[in-house]
Amino acid sequence: MTTLTKITVALTTCNGAPFLRAQLDSIFGQTGVKTEVVVCDDASTDGTLSILQEYARHYPLSYFCNPMRLGVVGNFQRAMQLSQGDYVALADQDDVWLPDKLQLSLRALQQAEAECADMPVAVVTDLKVVDAGLHELHASFWAAQGLFPFESTSVEHLVARNFVTGCTLLMNRKAMDLVLPFPDQVVMHDWWIGLRVKRFGRLVPLAQQTILYRQHGRNEVGFVPEQSRTGLALLGKRLRANLAWFAMIRQLGFPVNWLRVLWYKVCFHLKAWRNRGKR
């Protein structure tokens, strides 16, 4: 009898009742692996806790309630710190995982572990963008956002254009130990994880879309159409984001070649512009 590998899923919630059941069903419906779920709830005021209580009675799910709001980064940090498995996946409350999401990611991760013994390894995948009713908006999040993960050969590539979406991440224990705890300057946890693992371990991208990435108007972070990125509001948002990003980069613990980052940014924008012209 084959023993299935157990994966701990670190899930965060905050007023996620409308879509939470579908997400939990998709996690516990994963094929080829054994799953347990650790949930950190960020002071929900809707029916989220009732749903978690219900699933905890029937599935290997434990949940913890924050007495005050920690925010996205703080809530994920707590969920990750409470996850003790050898392999840990991150999950949002409002997506739907395709049945082989964890199996595909685990296969790639264990192959990388076999090639790079005793190294931190994380796997990240593409996503399918859908609306609130799970109707397809974009077949590939990476393509729609102009992301090119397989061309990312250095940390500077990833500094210039982040392609790591946290809800697709699967990490081994060494990667978890590498990225925790988060410094105060972390803008988003997935950027920090991707950069640290890229520099000190192995970051493996998978082209398969393993998640239905639900966009419903209340996403904390989500898909931003290229055509909406215009005007002074965009410039102000980008300036604030770049300042926060720069503060986080300074906490990485290794030097970054900023001339390379600037060059890669120019190349990415030129490539995205050419691709839009082909549509």
Secondary structure, 3 states (H helix, E strand, C coil): CCCCCEEEEEEEECCCHHHHHHHHHHHHCCCCCEEEEEEEECCCCCCHHHHHHHHHHHCCEEEEECCCCCHHHHHHHHHHHCCCCCEEEEECCCCEECCCHHHHHHHHHHHHHHHCCCCCEEEEEEEEEECCCCCEEECCHHHHHCCCHHHCCCHHHHHHCCCCCHHHCEEEHHHHHHHCCCCCCCCCHHHHHHHHHHHHCEEEEEEEEEEEEECCCCCCCCCCCHHHCCHHHHHHHHHHHHHHHHHHHCCCCCCCCHHHHHHHHHHHHHHHHHHHHHC
